[in-house]
Amino acid sequence: MMAETSVPKDKGGSRSASRLAAVQALYQLASTDEPIPALVISEFRAWRLGKEMDDGEMYAPADEALFADIVTGVWERLAVIDGHIAAALTGSRTMDRLERLVLAVVRAGAYEMIARPDVPTAVIINEYMDVAHAFFTGKEPGFVNGVLDNVSRQVRSGPAR
């Protein structure tokens, strides 16, 4: 299981916490033999979103509707989302070579690019770069930026908003 990561109380808000939790849930779904999104969403609502962690810290309160929308939306549109991600990869990168957590981050961001026209492109990219920074200290956040920028060019018209 991956490390517990939460959004610091002074960084982001309930929507940022929702995105971080959605990436964790997507990672969990991709790591199990029998992925059931509704079960994972229920588990996160009961035990994680806004709850106390083992170390006494608190998970940031999350927008539960956004969290559920991202998790369910990614899982329901997985083939379409993965097609856009595969087309956005450059060089020798392929879907099967992506680390599972990086893939969860870009899947969530790609879903929002496709299904959430109410959220500006720049906000989506920045939010998921922040999520990537919560887990990685290397080149991964820049990679997430590049992939999501490429996905945005495929699914959204005009400059980043």
N, C-alpha and C positions, 0 to 999 in steps of 0.2 A: 504494500500500500504506500502511496506517496505521503510525503511529509505534510503535516497540517500547516496551512498558510492562510493568513487572514489579512484583510485590508486594514492598515493602521487607522486608528480612529480619526486622525487628523488628515488623512488622504482619501479623497473620493467620498462617495456617499453610498446610499443604498443601491444605486444602479451599478456602481463599481463593484460592490460586494457581490451583487447578483452575477456579474460577469465572471468574477473569480470563482465563485461557487459552481457556476455552470461548467467552467473548464474542468474543475475537479470532478464533477459528476460525469462529464463526457469521458474523462480519463478512466474513471471507474467502470463505466459501461464498456469501453473498449478493452478493458482488462479482464472481463469476465466471460465465461463460456455461454452464459444465458443472460444476455443483456435485456433488462426490462426497465425502460425509462420511467414508467409510473412508480415503480418500486423505489428506484434511486431518488426520484424527486421527493417522494414521501419520507424516505430516510433522512434526506438533507433537511427537510422542513422540521422533522421531529428532533433531530440530534445536532444540527450544525447551524443553520441560519439564525444568527442572533443569539446563539447559545454559548455556554461556557465550554472552553476546551479543557483537556486533561491538565494543562499547566496553570489553570486558573484564569488565563486570558479569555477574552470574549471574542467570538466571531462578530464582525460588524453586522448590524441589522441589514437585511437585504430586501429588495423589491421582489417578493416571492412570485409575482405574476411574470416579471421579466425573466427571472431565473427559470421558471417552468417553460416559458415560451422558447427560450434559447435551447434548453435541453431537448424538449419535445420536437421543436422545429428542426434542429440538426439531425436528430435520429430519423425523422420522417422524410427528410430530403437528402439523406446521406449520399446517395449515388450522384445527384445533381451537384451537391456541394463538393464532393471529391473530384468530380469532373472539372469544375472550375479551378480547384486547387492544383490539380495535375497540370492543367493548361497554364497556370501561373508560375509553375516552377521553371527555373532556368538552369542551364549548365547540366551537370550530371545528376542533379537532384531528381529523385523519383518518389512517388508516394510511399513505396515500401521501404525507402531508406530514411524516412522521417522518424524521429524519436516520437513515441506515442504522446507525450505531453505537449510537444510542439504542435503535433497534428491536432490535438484537442483545442489548442489556442486558435489555430488558423481556421479550423472548422467553425468554431463559435463566431469568429469575426466574419467569415465568409457568409454564414447564415444571416447575420445582421445586414451585411451589404445587400443580400438578395431580398430578404423579407421585411426589413425595417427601413423603408424609405423615409420615415419620420426622423431617423437618426442621421445626422450629417456624416459623410465619409470620414472627414478628419477626426471626428469624435470617436468613431469606431476604431480607426487605426491607433489613435492615441490610447484609448482604453485597453486595447489588447496588447499594445506594447508595454503598458504598465503591468498587465497580468503576466506577461513574459518576464518582466523584470522581477516579479515576485518569486519566480522559480529559478531564473537563470542569471548568471553574471557574465556570461560570454557573449558570443555573437548572435544568440538566438533572438533577442528582441529586434535587432536589425533585420534578421531574416523574416520575422513575423511582419515587420513593416513592409518589406519588399513584396512578400507574397500577397498581403492584403491590398497593397497599392495595385498590384497586377490584377487581382480579382475585381477590384473596384472599376478598373478600366473595361473589364469584360461585361459587368452587370449594371453599371451606372453610367449615364452620359454626362458630359460636361466636367469641369474641373472639380477638385475636391471642395466640398462645402464645409 
